[in-house]
Amino acid sequence: MSDAVIIGAGLGGLLCGRILSRKGWRVTVLEQGGQIGGALQTFVRDGIRFDTGFHSVGGLGPGEPLERIFRPLALTDLPWVPMEPDEIIGGTDPFLRLSTGWEEERAHVLEPYRQSVWRLKGGGKTLADALSRDLDILVRKRVTDIEDHVVACADGSFYRGEAVIAAIHPQVTLQLLRDPVRPAYRKRIARMENGPGIFTVNAKLRSGILPYINHSIFLDGKVMIHFGEADDAGFARSLDLLAFETPGQAGGDGCGSNRTSVARSLIQAAARRLPGLPDAIEKYWVSTPQTWERFTGTPGGTAYGLRKYDTQDYIAPQTPLPWLYLTGQNIGLHGVLGTAVSALNTCNSIAL
């Protein structure tokens, strides 16, 4: 039996695992996929590495919010590279940060990016690998039931913990939970609104054409441009184009001419800022909110989780069951900083 069983090896689950293991707790992490990291994962196409959902972090400078969390976890020693501030065209706030409607929350999320912005050599996988060291992580463990300290998986295995931490979407957690909880709690979580998913174009670029830009670009609050790492001559080898879509709408099932049309429209929109982009693209790959839903298990492929319009929309780390806890951006602020704060709050809520 473990002191804690964690469901999900994304950023929230890995952070909780690292925090608890450094306290000497026995931790077992269950991951439904074959690769850890969740949105930290990377993938390779035609020899080019792309990040799934991790492009930059804010507030990692000395004494800044994320640095104060990452330093005790030995994460500030990773190969972080400073970036220039985001370039915002046609809007006052990057749409990327506006997946929630509460003004105070937006300020908390945006402010660290005004202090400093950083990328990580090797992408999100570098962070996931660092967090996973010394953790007992079991992959291809799809959870089917949670009941009375026990987590059951599709392969017939069972794992018991004094504490169970669900580092997955709260709505999915309650679908798996077999213990009775207050109907009002279930209804409250079920009726909460999810933020939008993301339509993504991952583009491989021809060499020596498009100069690398060391910051992200936000166009009209709708299209986001993130550059991959530069080659030795200072040219971009790849970039990611992202646009929010309402869950269930972007690209239908992600197939056919509609998907291609949306991709081309994103490329043309980005070309307003990068005129040479269409000619620079050698090949591209597309993902839709449906892709994200299959990949992460989040309802509708929501990229930034549950919307929080005011303080009443926040969910406590501890559920009505004294042994079951939640973590991740859905119970706090979104993004890397929000998820890190959530992991701290979750671990501080557990009394073993």
C-alpha positions as CSV (number, residue, x, y, z in Angstrom):
1,M,0.0,0.0,0.0
2,S,1.2,3.5,-0.8
3,D,0.9,6.6,1.3
4,A,-0.5,8.3,-1.8
5,V,-1.8,7.1,-5.1
6,I,-1.9,9.7,-7.8
7,I,-4.1,9.4,-10.9
8,G,-2.5,11.1,-13.9
9,A,1.2,11.9,-14.7
10,G,0.7,15.3,-16.1
11,L,2.3,18.4,-14.5
12,G,-0.1,18.5,-11.5
13,G,0.3,14.8,-10.7
14,L,4.1,14.9,-11.2
15,L,4.5,18.0,-9.0
16,C,2.4,16.4,-6.2
17,G,4.5,13.2,-6.5
18,R,7.7,15.1,-6.3
19,I,6.6,17.2,-3.3
20,L,5.3,14.2,-1.4
21,S,8.2,11.9,-2.2
22,R,10.7,14.5,-1.0
23,K,8.8,14.4,2.3
24,G,9.6,10.7,2.4
25,W,6.1,9.4,1.4
26,R,5.6,6.3,-0.7
27,V,3.9,7.5,-3.9
28,T,2.5,5.6,-6.8
29,V,1.5,7.5,-10.0
30,L,-0.8,5.9,-12.5
31,E,-0.8,7.1,-16.1
32,Q,-3.3,5.9,-18.7
33,G,-1.0,6.7,-21.6
34,G,2.3,5.2,-22.7
35,Q,4.2,8.5,-22.0
36,I,4.2,10.7,-19.0
37,G,3.8,14.5,-19.0
38,G,0.3,15.2,-20.2
39,A,0.5,18.6,-21.9
40,L,4.3,18.6,-21.2
41,Q,4.8,15.8,-23.7
42,T,6.7,16.4,-26.9
43,F,6.5,14.5,-30.2
44,V,8.8,14.3,-33.3
45,R,7.8,14.7,-36.9
46,D,10.4,14.5,-39.7
47,G,13.1,14.9,-37.2
48,I,11.6,18.1,-35.6
49,R,10.5,18.2,-32.0
50,F,7.2,19.8,-31.2
51,D,5.7,20.6,-27.8
52,T,2.2,19.6,-27.1
53,G,1.1,22.4,-24.8
54,F,4.2,23.7,-23.1
55,H,5.8,26.8,-24.8
56,S,6.9,29.2,-22.1
57,V,6.5,30.1,-18.4
58,G,6.4,33.4,-16.6
59,G,7.8,34.4,-13.2
60,L,10.8,32.2,-13.1
61,G,13.3,35.0,-12.3
62,P,14.9,35.3,-8.8
63,G,12.3,35.8,-6.2
64,E,9.4,35.6,-8.6
65,P,6.4,33.4,-8.0
66,L,7.2,30.3,-10.0
67,E,10.9,30.4,-9.0
68,R,9.9,30.3,-5.3
69,I,8.0,27.1,-6.0
70,F,10.5,25.4,-8.4
71,R,13.7,26.1,-6.5
72,P,13.0,23.9,-3.5
73,L,12.1,21.1,-6.0
74,A,15.5,21.5,-7.8
75,L,13.7,22.6,-11.0
76,T,15.5,25.9,-11.4
77,D,18.7,24.1,-12.4
78,L,17.1,22.9,-15.7
79,P,18.3,24.6,-18.9
80,W,15.9,27.6,-18.8
81,V,16.5,30.3,-21.4
82,P,15.2,33.8,-21.0
83,M,12.7,35.1,-23.6
84,E,11.6,38.6,-24.7
85,P,8.2,39.8,-23.6
86,D,5.2,38.5,-25.6
87,E,4.3,40.6,-28.6
88,I,0.6,41.5,-28.6
89,I,-1.0,42.8,-31.8
90,G,-4.5,44.1,-31.9
91,G,-5.4,43.5,-28.3
92,T,-4.5,44.4,-24.7
93,D,-4.3,40.9,-23.3
94,P,-3.2,37.7,-24.9
95,F,-6.2,35.5,-25.5
96,L,-4.2,32.6,-24.4
97,R,-4.5,33.8,-20.8
98,L,-8.2,34.6,-21.0
99,S,-9.8,31.1,-20.7
100,T,-11.5,32.3,-17.5
101,G,-13.6,35.4,-16.9
102,W,-12.6,36.5,-13.4
103,E,-10.6,39.8,-13.6
104,E,-8.6,39.1,-10.5
105,E,-7.5,35.7,-11.7
106,R,-6.4,37.1,-15.0
107,A,-4.2,39.6,-13.2
108,H,-2.6,36.8,-11.2
109,V,-1.9,34.8,-14.3
110,L,-0.7,37.7,-16.4
111,E,1.6,39.4,-13.9
112,P,4.4,36.8,-13.8
113,Y,4.7,37.1,-17.6
114,R,5.3,40.8,-17.2
115,Q,8.1,40.0,-14.7
116,S,10.0,37.5,-16.9
117,V,9.4,34.9,-19.6
118,W,11.3,31.7,-20.1
119,R,11.5,28.6,-22.4
120,L,13.1,25.3,-21.6
121,K,15.7,23.6,-23.8
122,G,14.2,20.2,-24.8
123,G,10.7,21.5,-24.2
124,G,8.2,20.1,-21.8
125,K,9.7,16.6,-21.8
126,T,12.8,18.0,-20.0
127,L,10.5,19.2,-17.2
128,A,8.5,16.0,-17.1
129,D,11.7,13.8,-17.0
130,A,13.1,15.9,-14.1
131,L,9.8,15.6,-12.1
132,S,9.6,11.9,-12.6
133,R,13.0,11.0,-11.1
134,D,12.7,8.7,-8.1
135,L,8.9,8.4,-8.6
136,D,7.2,5.0,-9.0
137,I,5.2,5.7,-12.2
138,L,3.2,3.0,-13.9
139,V,2.1,3.7,-17.5
140,R,-0.8,2.3,-19.5
141,K,-2.9,2.2,-16.3
142,R,-6.3,3.4,-17.3
143,V,-8.4,4.0,-14.2
144,T,-11.9,2.6,-14.2
145,D,-13.1,2.9,-10.6
146,I,-12.2,4.8,-7.4
147,E,-13.7,3.5,-4.2
148,D,-12.7,3.6,-0.5
149,H,-9.0,4.4,-0.9
150,V,-8.7,1.9,-3.8
151,V,-8.0,2.7,-7.5
152,A,-8.9,0.0,-10.0
153,C,-7.5,-0.1,-13.5
154,A,-8.7,-1.6,-16.8
155,D,-6.0,-4.3,-16.7
156,G,-7.4,-5.7,-13.4
157,S,-4.8,-4.2,-11.1
158,F,-5.7,-2.4,-7.9
159,Y,-3.8,0.3,-5.9
160,R,-4.6,1.4,-2.4
161,G,-3.4,4.6,-0.8
162,E,-4.0,6.4,2.5
163,A,-4.6,9.3,0.2
164,V,-5.8,9.3,-3.4
165,I,-5.0,12.4,-5.5
166,A,-6.9,12.8,-8.8
167,A,-4.7,14.9,-11.1
168,I,-7.3,14.6,-13.8
169,H,-10.4,16.7,-14.6
170,P,-12.8,16.8,-11.6
171,Q,-15.8,15.9,-13.8
172,V,-14.0,12.8,-15.0
173,T,-13.0,12.0,-11.4
174,L,-16.6,12.0,-10.3
175,Q,-17.5,9.7,-13.2
176,L,-15.0,7.2,-11.8
177,L,-16.0,7.6,-8.2
178,R,-18.2,4.9,-6.7
179,D,-18.4,6.2,-3.1
180,P,-21.5,8.2,-2.3
181,V,-20.9,12.0,-2.0
182,R,-23.4,14.8,-1.5
183,P,-25.6,15.2,-4.6
184,A,-25.1,18.9,-4.4
185,Y,-21.3,18.5,-4.8
186,R,-21.7,16.3,-7.8
187,K,-24.2,18.7,-9.4
188,R,-22.0,21.7,-8.8
189,I,-19.0,20.1,-10.5
190,A,-21.1,18.7,-13.4
191,R,-22.6,22.0,-14.3
192,M,-19.4,24.0,-14.3
193,E,-18.4,25.3,-17.7
194,N,-15.2,24.2,-19.4
195,G,-13.0,26.6,-21.3
196,P,-12.3,26.1,-25.0
197,G,-10.1,23.7,-26.7
198,I,-7.3,24.5,-29.1
199,F,-6.8,24.0,-32.9
200,T,-3.1,23.7,-33.6
201,V,-0.9,23.7,-36.6
202,N,2.6,22.3,-36.0
203,A,4.8,23.5,-38.9
204,K,8.2,22.3,-40.1
205,L,10.0,25.1,-41.8
206,R,12.5,25.1,-44.7
207,S,16.0,26.0,-43.5
208,G,17.4,29.5,-43.8
209,I,14.2,31.3,-44.6
210,L,12.4,32.6,-41.4
211,P,14.5,34.2,-38.7
212,Y,13.9,32.9,-35.2
213,I,12.0,35.2,-32.9
214,N,12.6,34.8,-29.2
215,H,9.1,35.6,-28.0
216,S,5.5,34.6,-28.6
217,I,3.2,36.6,-30.8
218,F,-0.5,37.1,-30.2
219,L,-2.6,38.3,-33.1
220,D,-5.9,40.0,-32.4
221,G,-6.4,37.9,-29.3
222,K,-7.1,34.9,-31.6
223,V,-4.0,33.4,-33.1
224,M,-0.9,32.5,-31.1
225,I,2.5,32.0,-32.7
226,H,5.2,30.1,-30.8
227,F,8.6,29.4,-32.3
228,G,10.5,26.2,-31.8
229,E,14.3,26.3,-31.1
230,A,16.5,28.0,-33.6
231,D,19.2,26.4,-35.7
232,D,22.9,27.4,-35.4
233,A,22.4,30.2,-38.0
234,G,19.6,31.8,-36.1
235,F,16.7,30.7,-38.3
236,A,13.5,29.0,-37.1
237,R,13.2,25.3,-37.7
238,S,9.6,25.1,-36.6
239,L,6.7,27.0,-35.1
240,D,3.3,26.3,-33.6
241,L,0.1,28.2,-34.5
242,L,-2.7,27.9,-32.0
243,A,-6.3,29.2,-32.0
244,F,-9.0,28.6,-29.4
245,E,-12.2,27.0,-30.6
246,T,-15.4,26.2,-28.7
247,P,-15.3,22.6,-27.5
248,G,-16.8,20.3,-30.1
249,Q,-16.7,22.7,-32.9
250,A,-13.2,23.0,-34.4
251,G,-12.7,20.8,-37.4
252,G,-15.6,18.5,-36.7
253,D,-14.0,15.2,-36.0
254,G,-10.6,16.6,-37.1
255,C,-10.8,15.1,-40.6
256,G,-11.5,16.3,-44.1
257,S,-11.5,19.6,-45.9
258,N,-12.8,21.7,-42.9
259,R,-9.7,20.8,-40.9
260,T,-7.5,21.8,-43.9
261,S,-9.4,25.0,-44.3
262,V,-9.0,26.0,-40.7
263,A,-5.2,25.3,-40.9
264,R,-4.8,27.4,-44.0
265,S,-6.7,30.2,-42.4
266,L,-4.4,30.2,-39.4
267,I,-1.4,30.2,-41.7
268,Q,-2.8,33.2,-43.6
269,A,-3.6,35.0,-40.4
270,A,0.0,34.5,-39.1
271,A,1.4,35.7,-42.4
272,R,0.1,39.2,-41.6
273,R,2.9,39.3,-39.0
274,L,5.3,36.9,-40.8
275,P,4.9,37.6,-44.5
276,G,7.3,34.8,-45.5
277,L,5.6,32.1,-43.5
278,P,3.5,30.4,-46.3
279,D,6.6,29.9,-48.4
280,A,8.7,28.9,-45.4
281,I,6.5,26.0,-44.4
282,E,7.8,22.7,-45.7
283,K,5.1,20.5,-44.1
284,Y,2.6,20.8,-41.3
285,W,0.4,18.7,-39.0
286,V,-2.9,19.6,-37.4
287,S,-4.6,18.8,-34.2
288,T,-8.1,19.8,-33.0
289,P,-9.9,19.9,-29.6
290,Q,-11.1,16.4,-30.4
291,T,-7.4,15.3,-30.7
292,W,-6.7,17.0,-27.4
293,E,-9.7,15.2,-25.7
294,R,-8.4,11.8,-26.8
295,F,-4.9,12.8,-25.8
296,T,-5.6,14.2,-22.3
297,G,-9.0,12.9,-21.4
298,T,-10.4,16.4,-20.7
299,P,-14.0,17.0,-21.6
300,G,-14.3,18.6,-25.0
301,G,-10.6,18.9,-25.2
302,T,-10.5,21.9,-23.0
303,A,-7.0,23.2,-22.7
304,Y,-7.3,25.4,-19.7
305,G,-9.9,23.6,-17.7
306,L,-12.9,24.9,-15.9
307,R,-13.9,28.5,-16.2
308,K,-13.8,30.5,-12.9
309,Y,-15.9,33.6,-13.1
310,D,-15.7,34.4,-9.4
311,T,-14.4,32.9,-6.1
312,Q,-17.5,30.6,-5.9
313,D,-16.2,28.7,-8.9
314,Y,-13.1,27.5,-7.1
315,I,-13.0,23.9,-5.9
316,A,-11.2,22.9,-2.7
317,P,-8.4,20.4,-3.0
318,Q,-10.1,18.0,-0.6
319,T,-13.3,16.4,-1.7
320,P,-16.2,15.5,0.7
321,L,-14.4,12.2,1.2
322,P,-11.5,12.7,3.7
323,W,-9.1,10.5,1.6
324,L,-9.7,11.8,-1.9
325,Y,-8.1,15.0,-3.1
326,L,-8.0,17.0,-6.4
327,T,-5.2,18.9,-8.0
328,G,-4.4,20.7,-11.3
329,Q,-5.5,23.9,-13.0
330,N,-9.2,23.0,-12.6
331,I,-9.1,23.8,-8.9
332,G,-7.0,26.9,-9.1
333,L,-5.4,29.2,-11.7
334,H,-4.5,27.7,-15.1
335,G,-1.1,27.3,-16.8
336,V,2.2,26.1,-15.3
337,L,2.1,28.6,-12.4
338,G,-1.5,27.9,-11.5
339,T,-0.9,24.1,-11.6
340,A,2.2,24.5,-9.4
341,V,0.3,26.5,-6.8
342,S,-2.5,23.9,-7.0
343,A,-0.1,21.1,-6.3
344,L,1.3,22.9,-3.2
345,N,-2.2,23.5,-1.9
346,T,-3.2,19.9,-2.5
347,C,-0.2,18.5,-0.7
348,N,-0.6,20.9,2.2
349,S,-4.2,19.8,2.6
350,I,-3.2,16.1,3.1
351,A,-2.6,15.0,6.7
352,L,-1.2,11.5,6.8
